[in-house]
Amino acid sequence: MFLSFESSVFMGVPMGFFIVLLLLVFMTKILSFFDYKYLINLLSYHFYSFFFPGSLMLIVLFFFIMFMNVYGLIPGTFSLSSLPLMSLGMGLIMWGGGYVYCLSKNYNGCISHFLPQGAPMFLGVLLVWIEILSWIFRPLSLGIRLMANITAGHLLMFLCGSGVFFSGSFFPLVVVFLLALAVLEVGVSFIQSYVYQLLLSLYMMEGLE
């Protein structure tokens, strides 16, 4: 079924890659007129105290995931974020690296989160194991959430697109629905990127408290 998503290739490279590359070159030429150094200095001066050292990494991660999601919406391409190895592997690496950083900076605070404050002593062992399980499933939830949402949208678009040529008199209605679904998927791509980096930032902030 996923073979239907594969694009035509030129010299072994998907044609959709060249389309995105041309768009990036065009946008780079337009955005080159703006003074980014002044903007970055202004933002860092006023809001530096609200960021931790991993904030820049999370911002880059947001745009990286958003690029993968939007790139997968180009006809004939395949979204990398819907691959289990990509989404789960990225979630494990980013979450694991962030937690190692939190352990190095705030070891006692990270360990203390496994036993909620004010919990009865006879429930301590049970609560610790529950917290450990929820801690282990965090990278899985990051990857599965992203993969499931992107894959579901692509499958729905594939099914609707396959039925366009067999819709008969309902052809205009199906086309309008397919276009609306494509716009919705663009919004989902932005939202999933935001949710991904938001959860990672919350996990890191929890470890640093």
C-alpha positions in Angstrom: 0.0 0.0 0.0 2.8 2.4 0.9 4.3 1.9 -2.6 1.5 4.3 -3.8 3.2 7.1 -1.9 6.6 6.6 -3.7 7.5 9.4 -6.1 9.1 9.3 -9.5 12.8 9.7 -9.3 15.5 11.5 -11.2 19.0 10.1 -10.9 17.8 8.2 -7.8 16.4 11.3 -6.1 12.6 11.9 -5.6 11.3 14.6 -7.7 9.6 16.1 -4.7 13.0 16.9 -3.2 13.8 19.1 -6.1 10.5 21.0 -5.7 11.2 21.6 -2.0 14.8 22.6 -2.8 13.6 25.2 -5.4 11.1 26.6 -2.8 13.8 26.8 -0.2 16.1 28.7 -2.6 13.3 31.1 -3.5 12.4 31.7 0.2 16.1 32.2 1.1 16.5 34.9 -1.6 13.4 36.7 -0.2 14.3 36.4 3.4 17.9 37.5 2.8 16.7 41.1 2.9 15.9 40.9 6.6 18.4 41.7 9.3 18.3 38.6 11.4 21.3 39.4 13.6 19.4 42.5 15.0 16.3 40.4 15.6 18.2 37.6 17.3 20.1 40.0 19.6 16.9 41.8 20.5 15.0 38.6 21.4 18.0 37.1 23.3 18.4 40.3 25.3 14.8 40.4 26.5 13.9 36.7 26.7 17.2 35.0 27.6 16.1 34.4 31.2 13.1 32.3 30.0 15.2 29.8 28.1 17.4 26.9 29.2 20.5 25.7 27.2 18.5 23.2 25.2 16.0 25.8 23.9 17.9 26.4 20.6 18.0 22.7 20.0 14.2 22.4 20.5 13.6 25.3 18.1 15.7 23.6 15.4 13.8 20.4 16.1 10.5 22.1 15.7 11.4 23.3 12.2 13.0 20.0 11.3 9.9 18.0 12.2 7.7 20.6 10.5 9.8 20.4 7.3 9.5 16.6 7.3 5.7 16.7 7.8 5.1 19.4 5.1 7.5 17.7 2.7 5.4 14.5 3.0 2.3 16.4 1.8 3.9 17.1 -1.7 2.2 14.7 -4.2 4.4 11.7 -4.9 6.6 12.0 -1.8 6.7 10.1 1.5 6.8 11.6 5.0 9.8 10.6 7.0 8.0 11.3 10.2 5.6 8.5 9.5 8.4 5.9 9.6 8.6 4.1 12.9 12.4 4.0 12.9 12.6 7.7 12.3 9.9 8.9 14.8 10.7 6.4 17.6 14.4 6.7 17.1 14.3 10.5 17.2 12.1 10.5 20.3 14.4 8.1 22.1 17.6 10.1 21.2 16.1 13.5 22.0 14.4 12.4 25.3 17.4 10.4 26.4 19.9 13.2 25.7 17.7 15.7 27.5 17.4 13.5 30.5 21.1 12.8 30.7 21.6 16.6 30.7 19.1 17.0 33.5 20.8 14.3 35.5 24.1 16.0 35.2 22.7 19.4 36.3 20.0 18.3 38.8 20.5 14.7 39.9 18.6 14.9 43.2 15.7 16.7 41.6 15.4 14.1 38.8 15.4 11.2 41.2 12.9 12.9 43.6 10.3 13.0 40.9 9.9 9.2 41.0 8.2 9.5 44.5 5.5 12.1 44.6 5.7 14.5 47.5 3.4 13.7 50.4 2.6 10.1 49.3 2.0 7.6 52.0 5.0 5.3 52.8 3.0 2.1 52.3 2.3 3.2 48.7 5.8 4.4 48.0 7.0 1.2 46.3 3.9 1.1 44.0 4.1 4.8 43.1 7.8 4.5 42.3 7.2 1.7 39.8 4.3 3.6 38.3 6.4 6.7 37.8 9.2 4.5 36.3 6.8 3.0 33.8 5.4 6.4 32.8 9.0 7.6 32.5 10.0 4.7 30.2 6.9 5.3 28.0 7.7 8.9 27.4 9.9 8.4 24.3 7.4 5.9 23.0 4.5 8.3 23.3 6.5 11.0 21.5 7.3 8.8 18.5 3.9 7.0 18.3 1.9 10.2 18.6 3.8 11.8 15.7 3.8 8.7 13.6 0.1 7.9 14.1 -1.2 11.4 13.4 0.9 11.8 10.2 0.2 8.3 8.9 -3.6 8.6 9.6 -3.7 11.8 7.6 -1.8 10.4 4.7 -3.9 7.2 4.6 -7.1 9.3 4.5 -5.7 11.5 1.7 -4.7 8.4 -0.2 -8.2 6.9 0.1 -9.9 10.1 -0.9 -7.5 10.6 -3.8 -8.0 7.1 -5.1 -11.8 7.6 -5.1 -11.7 10.9 -7.1 -11.7 9.1 -10.5 -14.5 6.8 -9.5 -16.8 9.4 -7.9 -18.9 10.1 -11.0 -21.3 13.0 -10.5 -19.8 13.6 -7.0 -16.4 14.5 -8.5 -16.5 18.2 -7.6 -17.5 17.4 -4.0 -14.8 14.9 -3.6 -12.2 17.3 -5.0 -13.3 20.1 -2.6 -13.1 17.6 0.3 -9.7 16.5 -0.7 -8.4 20.1 -0.9 -9.9 20.8 2.5 -8.2 17.7 3.9 -4.9 18.8 2.4 -5.2 22.2 4.1 -6.1 20.4 7.4 -3.0 18.2 7.1 -0.8 21.3 6.8 -2.3 22.5 10.0 -1.8 19.1 11.6 1.9 19.2 10.5 2.4 22.5 12.3 0.5 21.3 15.4 2.4 18.0 15.7 5.7 19.8 15.4 4.7 22.2 18.2 3.3 19.4 20.5 6.5 17.3 20.0 8.9 20.1 21.0 6.5 21.3 23.8 6.5 17.8 25.4 10.3 17.6 25.2 10.6 21.0 26.8 8.2 20.1 29.6 10.2 16.9 30.2 13.5 18.9 30.4 12.0 21.6 32.6 10.6 19.0 35.0 14.1 17.4 35.3 15.7 20.8 36.0 13.3 21.8 38.7 
